[in-house]
């Protein structure tokens, strides 16, 4: 039996190695999932590490556990105000788009490989989920952002298409293994799972925010522990009731993240770190599970399916799903190209293995190959494609302030950021001359990359970033004061 000391040494070394390689390669524009998977493969039985691991059940359980907290953290960090305009577009991509991808890939798999029609559909369902985090990590490394609502659209699609992919995978396995299963029964199950998942997620997310405000723990460390336990309860209770646990935890995070509760910033940081730990652990485990020699044996079929997915299935499903969306052909083309595959398809590929389907091992190896080629071929090209299609924008990095404000329950005060535009009416005036509301206080000014602690006589300049403590009811008045221009309107930002 392997000692706990050896396991801790091995686990700690692999995680530190993953973080170190991700840090040194962050400017290369390589999706980190590729790096983490590569480290897992090198540490595996066919790599220099020589670690033997072939337990698909353990890998699946760890993957599901990791995915629960990754989805919750993703929802928690999503700004509803930014994604709301893209709600129906993302919902169409996450449902109709996923279904079309599964059907199209299923057709090609059925005609060109030794798969039945349902097995081909199963392969399509497994690889239908996308990973927007990989897209944004590549763009961030190249200091590129996206115009319009492309970022929130991709973000919401990625968070909401996982439950659909999971449902289709489990439903198709049920059709393949049970003689009593019917398509009509699967359709009814879909309505139950999504409806119950949405109901539990929305309700329990609101309950989480309420409880965090009312429990008033004596020790701050109890808050993240409570949240972890609550999210585990959300997933398991929803799944046991027959709903989609993955949809529930994502929506619970979305509702809680857009509510006010105590220690919100510290919990956001905690779950961001916890999600990264979950991702690293998940990718390392999946990398250990695969045998590289088996991947090489499916290169021909893998390249065929990868090319079809990238150039036919994904674009066709996107253009059909967004046929009524007010997006230009350039934006739709970009959405088509950035459908990178992440860890979820590999996790889902373990389901057929555990169900002992005839082509399960071949399906797993094909999915792993498709994920690798998607990350390699599409990942590198994302910034260039964004520029080519003219949907790129300069990346605005989030400012790090030397002070932090943590609201408590019932507070009506927020720390807000205002950007002074060109030709602003307030430019050249002192703070005392601005006529700010009595219960508003400018606490910090970012000026020429330097922070200034202001006084009443401090002069405001164009381009200054004003950090002010304001009462929520005065927010429209503050926005009007700082955004007013005399000659030309450029815009104002609050956050």
N, C-alpha and C positions, 0 to 999 in steps of 0.2 A: 504493500500500500504506500502511495506517495505521501510524504509528510506534509503537514500544513505549511511548514517553513519553506519547503521547496515550491509549493503552489503559489505562495505569496511572492516569493522571489521571482518566479517565472511570470506571474501576472503583472507585477509591478514593473519588471523589466520591459515586457512587451508594450505596456501602456506608455511608459516613458519614451520608448523608442518610437512609438507611433506619434506622440506629441512632438518629439524632436524633429522627426522627418517632415511632419506637416509644417512645422515652423520654418525650417530651412528651405522648404519648397513652395512656400506660400506665394512667391512672386512668379512661379512658373506657370500658373494657371491650370494646374492639374487638379481634378476633383479629388478631394481627400479620401473619398470612399475607395478609390483605386489604390492609394497608398496603404490604407489600412488592410484592404483585402490582400495586397501583395505581401505585407508583413506576415499576415496569417498564413499565407501559402508557403512562404519561406520558412516559417517556424514549424510547418506541418511535417508529416511523415516522409514526404518526398523532397523536402527541402533541407537546408543545413541544420535546422533546429531539430528535426527528427522526432517531433511530438506526434504520437499516434492518437488520432481522434476520429472515430467514425460513427458516433452516436447521433443520428439525425433527430431523435426524440429530444435529447438534451439541447441540441442546437436550436430546434424549433421552440422549445419552452423559453430558452434565454432570449431568442429573437422576439417572441411575443411580449415578454416582460419588458424588453428594451423599447419595443415599438409603442407600448402603452405610454411610457413616460416621454418618449420623443414626440408623439402626437399631442400629448397634454401640453408640453413645453411650447410646441409650435402654435397651438391655439392660444396659450397664455400670452405669447409675444405678438399676436396679430392684432392690429388696430382695426376695429370694426368700421370706423369712419372711412378708412382707406379702401377696404375690401368690399364694402357694401355696394358701390356702383357696379361691381363685377359679379355680384352674387349669382344671377341667373346664367351668365356666361360660364362661370366656374362650375355651377351645378350641371349644366349641359355637357361640359367636357368630362366631368367626373362620373356621369351616368351613361349618356348616349355615346360619348367618346370612348369610354372604356369598353362598352359593349361592341361597338363597331371594330375597335382594335382586336378584340378577342375573336370576332367572327372572321375578319379579313385574314388574320394570322392563322386561324384555324383552317380556312380554305387552302392556303398555300401549303401548310403542313400536311393536310390530308392528301393533296395531289402530288406532292414531291417527296414525302417521307412515308415510312411504313407506320403511319398512325391512322387510327380510325377517326371519323368525323368528330366525335366527342373528345377524343384525346387531343386532337388538333385544337379544338376550342379551349380545352383545358390549358394547353401551352399558351395560347393567346391571352387567356384570363390571367395567368400567372405573371406574364410580363407586361400587363397593361398599366400597372401603377407607375407613376413618375416621381422624381425626386427634385423638387425645386431648390432645395438647400445646396445641392451640388452645382446648380446653375449659378446661384448667387455667390457662392464661394469663388468660382472662376471669374465672374465679373468683378468682384471686389479685389481680387488679386491683380487685375489689370486696370483698376481704378475706373471702371465703367459702370454706369447705371442705365436705367431704361426709362424711356419717355412714357408719358400718359399713365394708363392704368395697367400696363403690362406686368409690372412687378406684383401688385396685389392679385391680379388674375392668376398668375402662375403659382403664387403662394397659396391661394385658396383652393385652386385645383389640386395641388399636391397634397394638401391636408385632407381633402374630401374624397379623393379617388381611391385611397387605400381601402376603406370599408367596402366599396363596390368590388374591387379586385378580390378581396378576401371572400366576399359573399359568392361571387361567380366561381371561384376556385373550389370552395366547399360544396356548392350546389352541383357543379359538374362531376366532382368526385362521387357525390351521392348518386347521381344518375348512372355513373359507370359501375358502381358497386351494388346498387339496390334495384331489383327488378320491379319493385312497387313504385319507385320514384317516377314522377311525370314532370313535364315542363310547366304545366299549370300549377302543380304543387310548389314548384320552385318559385314561380311568380308570386304566389300567395305568401311564401316564406320571405321573399324580398320585401314586400310591403310591410310585413310584421317586423322584420329586423330593422329596417330603416326608420319606420315610424316609432317603434319603441326606443331605438337608439337615440333618435333626435329628442324624444320626449324626456328620457332619463338624463341625457346630456345637458339639455337646457335647464331642467329643473334642479338637478344636483349641482350644476355649476353655480347657479344663483344661491343655492343653499350653502355651498362652500364659502363664497364671499361673505354671506351673512354670518356664518359661524366664526370665521376668522375675526370679524369685527366684534363679536359678542363674547367670545370665550375668555379674552383678557388673561392669557397665560402669564404666570409670574416669571417664567424663563423664556426668553426669545427663541431659544433653540427648539422649543416645542412646536413652533409654527410650521417649519418645513417637515418635521416628523409627522405632524397631524395631516398636512397636505398629502404626503406620500401615501399614508394609510387610507386617506379618503379617496384618492384616485384609484388605488387598488380595489377599493370597495365599489367605486363607480363602474369599473370595467367588469369585475366578476359578477356583481349583482345584475347588471344589464345583460350580460351573456347568459347567465343562468335563467333569466326570465324569457330568453329567446330573442333578445335584441342584439344589435351590433355594438359590442363593447368598444370597438375602435372608434366608431362614430361618436359614441357617448363621451369618451374621454377627450376627443378633440373639441367637441362642442362645449364640454364643461370648462376646458381651458379657455376657449374663446369668450364665454360668458363671464367667467371669473376675471380674466385679464382685462376686460372692458368695464369692470366694476371697481369701485373704490373700497379698499380694505387696508388694514394696518399691515405694516412691514412689507408692502407690495414690492418695493424696489429690491429689498434683500431676497424675497422669494423669487422674483424674476431672475436675479443673478444665480441663486441656488439651482433653480430648475434648468437654467441655461447650461451650467456646469454639469448637472446630473444627466442632461440629454446628451452632452458630448461624451461623457463616460459611457452611457448606454450605447451610443453609436460606435465608439471604439471597440467596446466589448463585443458587440454584435458582429461587426465586420471581421474582427480577429477570429471569432468562433466560426463564422462561415468560411473564412479563408482556411482555417485548420481542417474543416470538414471536407473540402474539395480535394480531389487528386489531380494535380496538373496534367499527368500523363493521360487521364481520361478526357480532359478538355481538348487536347490536341487531336483526339480521334474524331471530334465532331466539327472540325474547322470548316469543312465544305458546307455542311448543312447549316452550321452556325452563321457563316458569312451570308448565305442565301437569306436566312430569316432576318438577320440584322439589317441587311440592305433593304429588304422588303418593308420592315418595320419603320426604318428611318425615312425612306423615300416614297413609300406608298401608303402603308397602313396609318401611320401617325398623321401625315398631312391630310389624307382623305377624311379621317375621323374628325380632325380639327375643323376643316372647312365645312363639313356637314353640320357639326355641332354648333358652329358659330355663324351659320348661314344668315341668321337674322340679327347678328351682333353688329353694333356700329364700330367696327374695326376695319382699318384699311387692309388691303391685300398684303402689304408689307408686314403689318402687325400679325396677321394670321399666319403668314409664312414663318415669321420668327417663332411664334408659339409652336408651330409644327416642328421646327428644328430642335427646340430645346426640351423635348420630351425625354430627358435623360432617365435611365433606369437606375435604381438604387438598391438598397438592401432588401426591401419588401419583396420583390420578385424571387430573390434567393430563399427568403424565409418561406414564401408560399410554395416554392419548389420542393420543400421537405414534406409537405402534406401528401403528395402522391407517393413519396417514398414510404411513409408510415402506413399509408393505405395499401401498400404492396401491389400497386398497379403494374401491369406488364412492362410498360415502357418508362417506368418512373425514373430509373437511373439515367437513361438517355435524356429524358426531359430535364432533369436537374442539371446535367452537364451543358445542355443547350442553353438553358436560362443563364447559367453562370457565364458562358461565353458571350451571350448577347449583352449582359450587363457590362462586361469588360470592354467589348467593342463600342458600346454606346458611350461609356465614359471616355474612352481613348479618342475615338473619332469625332464625336460631337463636342465633348468637353473642351478640347483644345481650340475648337473653331468658334465658340460662342461669341467672344468679343468681336472677332472679325466679321461674323455674320450680322451682329447688331449694327456695326458701322456700315456694312454693305447695304443693309436694308434701311439705313437712316432712322433707326429706332433707339440709338444710344444717346446717352446724356452724361455730362460730367458727374462723377461720384462725389456727393457731399458727405463727408465723414462726420459722424456724430461727435459733437464737442464734449470734451471731458472737463468738467468744472471742478475747482478745488473745494467746493462746498456741496452738500447734499441735503435735500429736504425730504423728510419722511412723514407723510400725513397720517393722522390718527383718525379713529372712527368719529364721524359726525363733523369733521372739519370742512369748512367751505373755502379754504384757502389753498391755492396751488402756486407752485413755482413755474413760471411761464417764460418762454423765450420769444423775443420779438426782434426782427431784423429791420434796421432802419434803411429804407430803400433810397435809391438815387433821387435827388430833387425833393427829399422829404421836407415837410413843413417844419419838423422839429429840429432839423439840422442847423447847427450854429447857435442853438438856444441852450440855456442851462436847465438842469432838471427842475429847479424851482419855478421856472417860467412855463413849464409844460401843462400845468393845471391838472396833475394826476389826481385821481380820487384819494380821499383822506386815508382809506384803509389799504392803499397800495404802496409798496416800498421797492425801489430799485436797489438790489443788493449787490449786483456785480455788472460790469460792462466789459465785453471783450472788444478790444480796440487794437488794430494792427498786430494781431496775434499775441497781445498781452492782456492780462486781466487787471482791471482798475476797480478799486473799492471807491464808489462814488460819494460825493457830498452834494449838497444842494446847488453848489456853484459849478459842478462838473458839466462841461459842454458836450452835447451830443453831436456826433458826426455821421455822415453817410457811411453805410456799411457796418456801423456798430451793431453788436449783438447785445441786446438788453436782457438781463435776467432779473425778473421782478416777482415779488411775492404779492399776489393779487387775490382779492375775493372773487369767487366765480361769477357773482352777479355783475361785477365791473369789467369782466373780460371783453365784452363787445366795445365798451368805451375805450379801453386800453388799446385794442386793435385799431380802432378808428384813429386814435391820436398818433400812433406810430406809423400807420400806413398812409396817412394823408400826404399827398404830394402837391407841389405847386405848379410843376410844369409837365411832368411825365410820370405815368404810373408804371411802376416796375413790379410791385407786389410785396407782400408781407407774409411772414411765416410765424406761426405760434406753435409751440410744442413743449 
